Amino acid sequence: MSSKSEQRKAREDVAAYHEAELSGLVAHVGEVIDKFRAGEIDAFDVDQVLFRYSRAAKELWKFCNLGNVEITARFVREDPPRDWWQRAAPKPR
């Protein structure tokens, strides 16, 4: 059994990872919104990106919140999953 300080550190590490990865996902949305405002893409393109963002953010949330925080923190520290954006890409038909 781990101490409260170890659990707190694990929660802090997972929260920092979650925030950093979520910031990257939000950046994708920001880029697309800028293109939309500049007239480079249409609303349907934005909608696709928002849908992908939603899928990626949900998967990230599940990873960070549904398991044992100490195990998740170990993954985050040693070999963090990357590219949640790519994981949420539409599957080829």
SEBAPA-255325 format. One record per residue (C-alpha): residue in three letters; x, y negated, z negated. Coordinates in Angstrom, 3 decimals, m for minus. Each point is the difference from the previous one (the first is absolute). Example, Ala and Ser with C-alpha at 12.3 -4.5 7.8 and 13.67 -1.06 7.14 Angstrom:
NODE     r       east      north         up
NODE   ALA     12.300      4.500     m7.800
NODE   SER      1.370     m3.440      0.660
//
This chain:
NODE     r       east      north         up
NODE   MET      0.000      0.000      0.000
NODE   SER      1.348     m3.411      0.872
NODE   SER      0.105     m3.053     m2.171
NODE   LYS     m2.244     m3.015      0.357
NODE   SER      2.914     m2.045      1.313
NODE   GLU      0.681      2.609      2.711
NODE   GLN     m3.673      0.005      0.980
NODE   ARG     m0.051     m3.791      0.082
NODE   LYS      3.127     m0.055      2.180
NODE   ALA     m1.576      2.556      2.341
NODE   ARG     m3.170     m2.117      0.302
NODE   GLU      2.083     m3.106      0.669
NODE   ASP      2.033      1.759      2.700
NODE   VAL     m3.100      1.334      1.732
NODE   ALA     m1.727     m3.377     m0.230
NODE   ALA      3.030     m1.754      1.517
NODE   TYR      0.136      2.541      2.825
NODE   HIS     m3.751     m0.348      0.588
NODE   GLU      0.232     m3.775      0.193
NODE   ALA      2.991      0.046      2.346
NODE   GLU     m1.605      2.500      2.368
NODE   LEU     m3.351     m1.788     m0.124
NODE   SER      1.753     m3.263      0.869
NODE   GLY      1.380      1.648      3.119
NODE   LEU     m3.464      1.142      1.014
NODE   VAL     m1.429     m3.476     m0.550
NODE   ALA      2.795     m1.420      2.167
NODE   HIS     m1.260      2.108      2.917
NODE   VAL     m3.448     m1.515     m0.426
NODE   GLY      1.438     m3.512     m0.238
NODE   GLU      1.881      0.406      3.269
NODE   VAL     m3.144      1.126      1.780
NODE   ILE     m2.097     m2.814     m1.451
NODE   ASP      2.607     m2.481      1.243
NODE   LYS     m0.198      1.523      3.495
NODE   PHE     m3.792     m0.172     m0.111
NODE   ARG      0.056     m3.654     m1.012
NODE   ALA      2.447     m0.716      2.827
NODE   GLY     m2.391      1.628      2.468
NODE   GLU      2.425      2.809      0.842
NODE   ILE     m2.356      2.818     m1.050
NODE   ASP     m3.722      0.429     m0.481
NODE   ALA     m2.159      0.876     m3.005
NODE   PHE     m0.080      3.684      0.952
NODE   ASP      3.784      0.192     m0.283
NODE   VAL     m0.212     m1.581     m3.452
NODE   ASP     m2.705      2.449     m0.987
NODE   GLN      2.227      2.958      0.924
NODE   VAL      2.820     m1.376     m2.115
NODE   LEU     m2.303     m0.650     m2.945
NODE   PHE     m1.285      3.560      0.212
NODE   ARG      3.559      1.346      0.067
NODE   TYR      0.942     m2.254     m2.920
NODE   SER     m2.931      1.354     m1.981
NODE   ARG      1.041      3.606      0.621
NODE   ALA      3.641     m0.712     m0.860
NODE   ALA     m0.853     m1.932     m3.164
NODE   LYS     m2.293      2.795     m1.195
NODE   GLU      2.668      2.649      0.515
NODE   LEU      2.555     m2.160     m1.792
NODE   TRP     m2.429     m0.553     m2.876
NODE   LYS     m0.664      3.736     m0.313
NODE   PHE      3.720      0.753     m0.054
NODE   CYS      0.640     m2.585     m2.705
NODE   ASN     m3.032      0.645     m2.186
NODE   LEU     m1.315      3.554      0.154
NODE   GLY      2.959      2.071     m1.113
NODE   ASN      2.145      0.233     m3.079
NODE   VAL      1.681     m3.401     m0.242
NODE   GLU      3.341      1.461     m1.070
NODE   ILE      0.135      2.354      2.975
NODE   THR     m1.047     m2.797      2.348
NODE   ALA      2.664     m2.265     m1.502
NODE   ARG      2.626      2.686      0.599
NODE   PHE     m1.042      0.171      3.673
NODE   VAL      0.082     m3.792      0.234
NODE   ARG      3.467     m0.196     m1.523
NODE   GLU      1.615      2.917      1.828
NODE   ASP     m1.655      0.268      3.409
NODE   PRO     m2.899     m2.404      0.383
NODE   PRO     m2.507      0.649      2.742
NODE   ARG      0.269     m2.646      2.673
NODE   ASP     m1.973     m1.360      2.859
NODE   TRP     m3.540      0.202     m1.260
NODE   TRP     m0.915     m1.997      3.112
NODE   GLN      1.195      2.804      2.256
NODE   ARG     m1.792      2.612     m2.089
NODE   ALA     m3.278     m1.845      0.614
NODE   ALA      0.441     m0.051      3.777
NODE   PRO     m2.894      1.452      1.962
NODE   LYS      0.513      3.631      0.879
NODE   PRO      0.448      0.711      3.728
NODE   ARG     m2.994      1.698      1.590
//
